[in-house]
Amino acid sequence: MKVLIVGGGGREHAIAWKVSKSPLVDKIYCAPGNAGIAQIAECVSIGAMEFDALADFAQTHDVDLTVVGMDDPLCGGIVDVFEKRGLRVFGPRADAAIIEGSKAFTKDLLKKYHIPTAAYETFDDPQKALTYLQTAKMPIVLKADGLALGKGVLICNTLQEAMDGVKEIMQDRKFGAAGNRMVIEEFMTGREVSVLCFSDGKTVVPMTSAQDHKRAGDGDTGLNTGGMGTFSPSPFYTDEINDWCMEHIYQPTIDAMRQEGREFKGILFAGLMLTDEGPKVLEFNARFGDPETQVVLPRMKSDLVEMFEACIDGTLDQKKLEFEDNAAVCVVLASDGYPVSYEKGFVISGFDKFHEDEGYYCFHAGTKKTDKGIVTNGGRVLGVTAKGPDLLSARANAYKAAQWIDFKNKYMRHDIGRAIDEA
């Protein structure tokens, strides 16, 4: 079969790599793709938000399955466009992708169906938000309602920080239209964990757990980013916790969406906080996480394309999902200055040292092929992933492999997986 993948980051490279391992697949296209994806797929210069052009391409090239990796096209309705044309596509429709597209919608859904989450209030008016903060308990969390590239969340330790945050989100519009509405939420403490789940609208099947590192600097300092690294599995997410989350979070959420007439088919990404009172939902996303995908898919034994097909066909209850009994760590190599400002166009060397049969992977995020070779073309450049029999050895392998890559203004965190030491 022919598969089209929509997107061009590290997540899409990991998806394309895993799709290429399926015996069902003989041709992969990716729009727009990147230099790494181009090694296993034919890259097409169509933007992820050009829905009609993508659908035209899928029709004229007899594409059997389109997989949407990114949040913007999902929330924008790409699946609806493809389905109206009779094209087979993996991902939720716009009315279901709202679970990521609007934090206020999700908080209201969780409240209505008694799914555990932090207490919150929603605001359209910055003045009302500022008044509310005067009596609120600190620290507190401010969230831009819409999509903000994973950066629209501010943790504020003082009233002044919170007031500055309201100005930043709702008045200065740092995150654009995403800040038209804002959720103010109680600050939860505990271990954070991410769990990606397959859903066919009725059945939900969780994958292995992971933990992301959002802050730019060591020790969780600096600005929020799209993610500076991740590890899998989380040593704090036990089988007992998984069973509890299935009963109280994952299945009730899929059932709630169906009750609301918003059948959710695709990937439900659950961001959880393991609090003293039990697991609670921090957020939901409507697609694979980035960089969580780069540690989850290398550990997956099952055929990813078969799972996609089962989600579309409503036969997920007939599938068994299996993972390797090992661990993986991903260290993101970024351009110095990310996420604010950074230079591009620097030649990258060291790719020849990576051999996946030895458990080493280099997923491209912001790269481009030029006459000089492969060069940097974004803030997050590469996701260096390594496996090992356990988390400690996987981390050691990932940092060893991170040294193989060289480019001018290379930057990375040096403490990815530090929670492993506390397990």
C-alpha positions as CSV (number, residue, x, y, z in Angstrom):
1,M,0.0,0.0,0.0
2,K,0.9,3.7,-0.4
3,V,1.0,5.9,2.7
4,L,1.1,9.7,2.9
5,I,2.4,11.3,6.2
6,V,1.5,14.9,6.8
7,G,4.2,16.9,8.7
8,G,7.9,17.5,8.7
9,G,9.3,17.2,12.3
10,G,10.9,14.6,14.5
11,R,7.6,13.0,15.3
12,E,6.8,12.5,11.6
13,H,10.3,11.1,11.0
14,A,9.7,8.5,13.7
15,I,6.3,7.7,12.3
16,A,7.7,7.3,8.8
17,W,10.5,5.1,10.0
18,K,8.0,2.8,11.9
19,V,5.6,2.8,8.9
20,S,8.5,1.7,6.7
21,K,8.9,-1.4,8.8
22,S,5.4,-2.6,7.9
23,P,5.3,-5.4,5.3
24,L,2.0,-3.9,4.2
25,V,3.7,-0.7,2.9
26,D,5.7,-0.4,-0.3
27,K,5.7,3.4,-0.9
28,I,5.8,6.3,1.6
29,Y,5.2,10.0,0.7
30,C,5.6,12.8,3.2
31,A,4.4,16.4,3.0
32,P,6.5,18.5,3.5
33,G,9.0,16.2,5.2
34,N,12.6,16.9,6.0
35,A,16.1,15.7,5.1
36,G,15.9,12.6,7.3
37,I,12.4,11.6,6.2
38,A,13.7,12.0,2.6
39,Q,15.9,8.9,3.2
40,I,12.9,6.6,3.6
41,A,10.1,8.5,1.8
42,E,9.4,10.7,-1.2
43,C,9.0,14.3,0.2
44,V,6.4,16.5,-1.4
45,S,6.5,20.3,-1.2
46,I,2.9,20.7,0.0
47,G,2.3,22.5,3.4
48,A,0.5,20.7,6.2
49,M,-2.4,23.2,6.1
50,E,-3.0,23.0,2.3
51,F,-5.8,20.5,2.8
52,D,-7.2,20.5,-0.8
53,A,-3.7,20.2,-2.4
54,L,-2.9,17.3,0.0
55,A,-6.2,15.6,-0.9
56,D,-5.6,16.1,-4.6
57,F,-2.1,14.5,-4.2
58,A,-3.6,11.6,-2.3
59,Q,-6.2,11.0,-5.1
60,T,-3.9,11.4,-8.1
61,H,-1.2,9.2,-6.5
62,D,-3.6,6.5,-5.3
63,V,-2.6,6.9,-1.7
64,D,-4.2,4.1,0.4
65,L,-3.7,5.8,3.8
66,T,-2.9,9.3,5.0
67,V,-1.5,9.7,8.5
68,V,-1.7,13.2,10.1
69,G,1.1,13.9,12.6
70,M,0.5,17.5,13.5
71,D,-2.0,19.3,15.7
72,D,-2.8,22.3,13.5
73,P,-4.2,20.4,10.5
74,L,-6.2,18.1,12.7
75,C,-7.8,20.9,14.6
76,G,-8.3,22.7,11.3
77,G,-10.3,19.8,9.8
78,I,-8.0,18.0,7.4
79,V,-9.6,14.7,8.3
80,D,-13.1,16.0,7.4
81,V,-11.7,17.2,4.0
82,F,-10.2,13.8,3.3
83,E,-13.2,11.8,4.4
84,K,-15.6,13.9,2.2
85,R,-13.5,12.9,-0.7
86,G,-13.7,9.3,0.2
87,L,-10.0,9.1,1.2
88,R,-8.8,6.9,4.0
89,V,-7.1,9.0,6.8
90,F,-5.9,8.4,10.3
91,G,-6.6,11.0,12.9
92,P,-9.6,12.6,14.7
93,R,-12.1,14.9,12.9
94,A,-12.1,18.6,13.8
95,D,-15.0,18.2,16.2
96,A,-12.9,15.6,18.2
97,A,-9.5,17.3,17.8
98,I,-11.0,20.1,19.8
99,I,-9.9,18.1,22.9
100,E,-6.5,19.6,22.1
101,G,-7.6,22.7,20.2
102,S,-9.4,24.2,23.2
103,K,-8.3,23.8,26.8
104,A,-11.5,25.3,28.1
105,F,-13.6,22.7,26.2
106,T,-11.5,19.9,27.6
107,K,-11.7,21.2,31.2
108,D,-15.5,21.5,30.9
109,L,-15.7,18.0,29.5
110,L,-13.6,16.5,32.3
111,K,-15.8,18.4,34.9
112,K,-19.0,17.2,33.3
113,Y,-18.0,13.5,33.2
114,H,-16.2,13.5,36.6
115,I,-12.8,12.7,35.1
116,P,-10.1,13.8,37.6
117,T,-8.3,17.1,36.8
118,A,-7.1,20.3,38.5
119,A,-9.7,22.9,39.7
120,Y,-9.9,25.7,37.2
121,E,-11.7,28.9,35.9
122,T,-12.0,30.1,32.3
123,F,-11.7,33.8,31.3
124,D,-12.4,35.8,28.1
125,D,-11.8,39.1,29.8
126,P,-8.2,39.9,31.1
127,Q,-9.6,42.3,33.8
128,K,-11.8,39.5,35.2
129,A,-8.8,37.2,35.2
130,L,-6.7,39.8,37.1
131,T,-9.4,40.2,39.7
132,Y,-9.7,36.5,40.2
133,L,-5.9,36.2,40.8
134,Q,-6.1,38.7,43.7
135,T,-7.6,35.9,45.9
136,A,-6.1,32.9,44.2
137,K,-3.5,30.6,45.8
138,M,0.0,30.6,44.4
139,P,1.7,29.0,42.6
140,I,-0.9,28.9,39.8
141,V,-1.0,27.8,36.2
142,L,-2.1,30.0,33.2
143,K,-3.0,28.3,29.9
144,A,-3.7,29.9,26.6
145,D,-6.9,28.2,25.4
146,G,-5.8,27.4,21.8
147,L,-2.9,25.8,20.1
148,A,0.5,27.4,21.0
149,L,3.1,24.9,19.8
150,G,3.3,23.4,23.3
151,K,4.4,26.7,24.8
152,G,1.2,28.4,25.9
153,V,1.4,27.3,29.6
154,L,2.9,29.5,32.3
155,I,3.6,28.4,35.8
156,C,3.5,31.4,38.1
157,N,4.9,31.4,41.6
158,T,3.8,34.9,42.7
159,L,0.9,37.2,42.1
160,Q,3.1,39.6,40.1
161,E,4.2,36.7,37.8
162,A,0.6,35.7,37.3
163,M,-0.5,39.2,36.5
164,D,2.4,39.6,34.0
165,G,1.3,36.2,32.5
166,V,-2.3,37.4,31.9
167,K,-0.8,40.5,30.1
168,E,1.5,38.3,28.1
169,I,-1.3,35.8,27.0
170,M,-4.4,38.0,26.7
171,Q,-3.1,41.5,26.1
172,D,0.3,41.3,24.4
173,R,-1.0,38.2,22.5
174,K,2.3,36.4,22.7
175,F,0.6,33.2,21.5
176,G,-1.7,35.0,19.0
177,A,-5.4,34.0,18.8
178,A,-4.7,31.1,21.2
179,G,-4.8,33.7,24.0
180,N,-8.3,34.9,23.2
181,R,-9.5,32.8,26.1
182,M,-7.4,31.6,29.1
183,V,-7.7,28.8,31.6
184,I,-6.4,29.5,35.2
185,E,-5.8,26.3,37.0
186,E,-4.6,25.1,40.4
187,F,-1.0,24.1,40.5
188,M,-0.7,20.3,41.0
189,T,2.4,18.6,42.4
190,G,3.6,15.1,41.6
191,R,5.3,13.1,38.8
192,E,4.4,14.0,35.3
193,V,3.8,11.2,32.8
194,S,2.6,11.0,29.2
195,V,0.6,8.1,27.8
196,L,-0.3,7.8,24.1
197,C,-3.4,5.8,23.4
198,F,-4.9,4.4,20.2
199,S,-8.7,4.8,19.9
200,D,-11.2,3.7,17.4
201,G,-14.0,5.7,19.0
202,K,-15.1,2.9,21.3
203,T,-12.0,0.9,22.4
204,V,-8.9,2.6,23.8
205,V,-5.5,0.9,23.9
206,P,-2.7,2.6,25.8
207,M,0.9,2.4,24.6
208,T,3.9,2.4,26.9
209,S,4.5,5.5,29.1
210,A,7.0,8.3,28.6
211,Q,8.1,11.5,30.3
212,D,8.9,14.8,28.4
213,H,11.2,17.7,29.5
214,K,9.6,20.9,28.3
215,R,12.0,23.6,29.8
216,A,14.9,24.8,27.7
217,G,17.5,24.6,30.4
218,D,19.0,22.1,32.8
219,G,17.2,21.7,36.1
220,D,13.9,22.6,34.3
221,T,14.9,26.2,34.0
222,G,14.3,28.6,31.1
223,L,11.4,29.0,28.7
224,N,8.9,26.3,27.7
225,T,9.8,24.6,24.4
226,G,8.2,21.9,22.2
227,G,10.3,19.4,24.2
228,M,14.0,19.0,24.9
229,G,14.1,15.2,25.5
230,T,12.1,12.3,26.8
231,F,12.4,8.8,28.2
232,S,10.3,5.6,28.2
233,P,8.9,3.9,30.2
234,S,8.2,6.0,33.3
235,P,9.4,4.1,36.4
236,F,6.5,5.8,38.3
237,Y,3.7,4.6,36.0
238,T,3.0,1.1,37.3
239,D,0.6,-1.5,35.9
240,E,-1.8,-0.7,38.8
241,I,-1.7,3.0,37.8
242,N,-2.3,2.1,34.2
243,D,-5.4,0.0,35.1
244,W,-6.7,2.8,37.3
245,C,-6.2,5.3,34.4
246,M,-8.0,3.0,32.0
247,E,-11.0,2.8,34.3
248,H,-11.1,6.4,35.4
249,I,-9.5,8.5,32.6
250,Y,-8.9,6.9,29.2
251,Q,-12.1,4.9,28.6
252,P,-14.3,7.5,30.3
253,T,-12.8,10.3,28.1
254,I,-13.4,8.3,24.8
255,D,-17.0,7.4,26.1
256,A,-17.6,11.1,26.9
257,M,-16.5,12.3,23.5
258,R,-18.8,9.8,21.9
259,Q,-21.7,10.9,24.2
260,E,-21.0,14.5,23.0
261,G,-21.3,13.4,19.4
262,R,-17.6,13.8,18.9
263,E,-16.4,10.3,18.2
264,F,-12.6,10.2,18.7
265,K,-10.6,8.1,16.3
266,G,-6.9,8.5,16.4
267,I,-4.2,9.1,19.0
268,L,-5.3,10.4,22.4
269,F,-2.3,11.8,24.2
270,A,-2.9,12.0,27.9
271,G,-0.6,14.3,29.9
272,L,-1.0,13.2,33.5
273,M,0.1,14.3,37.0
274,L,0.5,11.5,39.5
275,T,-0.6,13.4,42.6
276,D,-1.0,12.2,46.2
277,E,-4.7,12.0,45.5
278,G,-4.2,9.8,42.4
279,P,-3.6,10.5,38.7
280,K,-5.2,13.7,37.2
281,V,-5.3,15.0,33.7
282,L,-3.0,17.9,32.9
283,E,-4.0,18.1,29.2
284,F,-5.0,16.0,26.2
285,N,-3.5,16.2,22.8
286,A,-5.1,14.7,19.6
287,R,-2.0,13.2,18.0
288,F,1.4,11.6,18.7
289,G,3.6,13.6,21.1
290,D,6.9,15.2,20.0
291,P,9.4,14.0,21.2
292,E,7.6,11.2,23.1
293,T,7.0,9.4,19.7
294,Q,10.8,9.1,19.3
295,V,11.1,6.8,22.3
296,V,7.7,5.0,22.1
297,L,7.8,3.8,18.5
298,P,11.3,2.3,18.6
299,R,10.1,0.1,21.5
300,M,6.9,-1.0,19.8
301,K,6.9,-4.6,18.5
302,S,3.5,-4.4,16.8
303,D,2.8,-3.2,13.2
304,L,1.9,0.5,13.4
305,V,0.0,0.4,10.1
306,E,-2.2,-2.4,11.4
307,M,-3.0,-0.3,14.5
308,F,-3.9,2.7,12.3
309,E,-6.2,0.5,10.1
310,A,-7.9,-1.0,13.2
311,C,-8.6,2.5,14.6
312,I,-10.2,3.6,11.3
313,D,-12.2,0.4,10.9
314,G,-13.4,0.2,14.6
315,T,-11.7,-3.2,15.2
316,L,-9.2,-2.1,17.8
317,D,-10.6,-4.6,20.3
318,Q,-9.2,-7.4,18.1
319,K,-5.6,-6.1,18.2
320,K,-2.9,-7.0,20.7
321,L,-0.3,-4.2,21.2
322,E,3.2,-5.3,22.3
323,F,6.3,-3.4,23.4
324,E,9.9,-4.5,24.0
325,D,10.9,-5.1,27.6
326,N,13.6,-2.4,27.6
327,A,13.9,1.4,27.7
328,A,14.7,4.3,25.4
329,V,15.9,7.9,25.9
330,C,15.8,10.8,23.4
331,V,18.0,13.9,23.7
332,V,17.0,16.8,21.5
333,L,19.8,18.6,19.8
334,A,18.7,22.2,19.3
335,S,20.0,25.4,17.9
336,D,21.5,27.6,20.6
337,G,18.9,30.4,21.3
338,Y,15.9,28.2,20.8
339,P,13.0,28.8,21.5
340,V,13.5,32.5,21.0
341,S,15.9,33.2,18.2
342,Y,18.6,31.2,16.5
343,E,20.6,30.9,13.3
344,K,20.1,28.2,10.7
345,G,22.0,26.7,7.8
346,F,24.9,25.0,9.6
347,V,26.2,21.7,8.2
348,I,25.6,18.6,10.4
349,S,28.0,15.7,10.6
350,G,28.1,12.4,12.4
351,F,25.0,10.6,10.9
352,D,27.1,7.6,9.7
353,K,27.7,6.5,13.3
354,F,24.0,5.6,13.9
355,H,23.0,2.0,13.4
356,E,19.4,1.0,14.4
357,D,20.3,-2.7,14.7
358,E,22.6,-1.5,17.6
359,G,19.7,0.5,19.2
360,Y,20.7,4.0,18.0
361,Y,18.4,6.3,16.0
362,C,18.7,9.9,14.8
363,F,15.3,11.4,14.0
364,H,15.4,14.7,12.0
365,A,13.2,17.6,13.2
366,G,14.6,20.8,11.7
367,T,16.9,19.8,8.9
368,K,17.2,20.5,5.1
369,K,19.3,18.9,2.4
370,T,21.5,21.4,0.4
371,D,24.5,21.3,-1.9
372,K,26.7,21.6,1.2
373,G,25.0,18.5,2.8
374,I,22.3,18.3,5.5
375,V,22.0,21.6,7.4
376,T,20.2,22.9,10.4
377,N,16.8,24.4,9.5
378,G,14.9,24.9,12.8
379,G,15.1,25.3,16.6
380,R,14.9,21.6,17.4
381,V,17.2,20.0,14.9
382,L,17.6,16.3,15.8
383,G,16.2,13.8,18.3
384,V,19.0,11.4,19.2
385,T,17.4,8.3,20.6
386,A,19.0,5.2,22.1
387,K,17.7,2.0,23.6
388,G,19.1,-0.1,26.4
389,P,18.1,-2.9,28.7
390,D,17.1,-0.3,31.4
391,L,16.7,3.4,31.7
392,L,20.1,4.1,33.1
393,S,21.9,2.3,30.2
394,A,19.5,3.9,27.6
395,R,20.4,7.3,29.0
396,A,24.1,6.6,28.9
397,N,23.8,5.4,25.3
398,A,21.7,8.5,24.2
399,Y,24.3,10.9,25.6
400,K,27.1,9.0,24.0
401,A,25.3,9.2,20.7
402,A,24.6,12.9,21.1
403,Q,28.3,13.5,21.0
404,W,28.6,11.8,17.6
405,I,26.6,14.7,16.0
406,D,28.3,18.0,15.4
407,F,27.1,21.3,14.1
408,K,27.8,25.0,14.9
409,N,25.6,26.3,17.8
410,K,24.5,22.8,18.9
411,Y,22.7,23.0,22.2
412,M,21.2,20.3,24.5
413,R,20.1,19.7,28.0
414,H,22.4,17.5,30.0
415,D,19.9,16.1,32.5
416,I,17.3,14.3,30.4
417,G,15.9,11.5,32.5
418,R,17.2,12.8,35.8
419,A,14.0,11.4,37.4
420,I,15.4,8.0,36.7
421,D,17.9,8.5,39.5
422,E,15.1,9.1,42.0
423,A,13.1,6.0,41.0
